[in-house]
């Protein structure tokens, strides 16, 4: 009984410690995801201008939700239906 217990403990220890070893299958080189491509630095174009703000102009975010959706999907509001 004592011998069986010792063999069980040794087998468990060897099984547990086998994960700590290194083998040729698990030690292969993997590609680095961040080193695959090189990005250009971010820069602001030289001709970057914003339109001048106009007082009392309607704000783009204020307005009808339907108009905003149609503008986003189709580039403008829907034409009026024909009578």
C-alpha positions as CSV (number, residue, x, y, z in Angstrom):
1,X,0.0,0.0,0.0
2,X,2.8,2.4,0.9
3,X,4.6,1.6,-2.4
4,X,1.4,2.3,-4.4
5,X,1.1,5.7,-2.6
6,X,4.7,6.6,-3.4
7,X,4.2,5.7,-7.1
8,X,1.0,7.7,-7.3
9,X,2.8,10.8,-5.8
10,X,5.8,10.4,-8.1
11,X,3.5,10.0,-11.2
12,X,1.5,13.0,-10.1
13,X,4.7,15.1,-9.6
14,X,6.1,14.1,-13.0
15,X,2.8,14.8,-14.7
16,X,2.5,18.2,-13.0
17,X,6.1,19.2,-13.7
18,X,6.0,18.0,-17.3
19,X,4.2,21.3,-18.2
20,X,7.2,23.3,-17.0
21,X,9.5,21.7,-19.5
22,X,10.2,23.0,-23.0
23,X,9.8,21.0,-26.2
24,X,10.5,21.8,-29.8
25,X,6.8,21.9,-30.7
26,X,5.9,24.6,-28.2
27,X,9.1,26.7,-28.5
28,X,8.5,27.9,-32.1
29,X,8.7,31.6,-33.0
30,X,5.4,33.3,-33.4
31,X,4.9,36.5,-35.4
32,X,4.5,39.7,-33.4
33,X,1.1,41.3,-34.3
34,X,2.4,44.8,-33.7
35,X,5.5,44.5,-35.8
36,X,3.8,43.2,-39.0
37,X,3.2,46.6,-40.6
38,X,4.7,50.0,-39.9
39,X,2.4,53.0,-39.7
40,X,3.1,56.5,-40.8
41,X,3.0,59.2,-38.1
42,X,-0.2,61.2,-37.8
43,X,0.1,64.7,-39.2
44,X,-2.3,67.5,-39.9
45,X,-2.4,68.6,-43.5
46,X,-1.0,72.0,-44.3
47,X,-4.2,73.2,-45.9
48,X,-6.5,72.1,-43.1
49,X,-9.1,74.8,-42.5
50,X,-12.4,74.8,-40.7
51,X,-15.4,76.9,-41.8
52,X,-15.9,80.1,-39.8
53,X,-18.7,79.9,-37.3
54,X,-21.8,81.9,-38.1
55,X,-23.9,83.4,-35.4
56,X,-27.4,82.1,-35.0
57,X,-26.8,79.3,-37.5
58,X,-28.7,76.1,-36.8
59,X,-26.6,73.4,-35.0
60,X,-26.1,70.2,-37.0
61,X,-27.0,68.0,-34.1
62,X,-30.3,69.8,-33.5
63,X,-33.1,68.8,-35.9
64,X,-35.4,66.0,-36.9
65,X,-34.0,62.5,-36.3
66,X,-35.6,61.3,-39.6
67,X,-33.8,63.9,-41.6
68,X,-30.5,63.0,-40.0
69,X,-31.0,59.3,-40.8
70,X,-32.0,60.0,-44.4
71,X,-29.0,62.3,-44.7
72,X,-26.6,59.7,-43.3
73,X,-28.0,56.9,-45.5
74,X,-28.8,58.6,-48.8
75,X,-26.9,61.9,-48.7
76,X,-29.9,64.1,-48.3
77,X,-33.6,64.3,-47.4
78,X,-36.2,62.3,-49.3
79,X,-38.0,64.2,-52.1
80,X,-41.5,65.3,-51.4
81,X,-44.2,62.8,-52.6
82,X,-46.0,63.7,-55.8
83,X,-49.7,64.6,-55.4
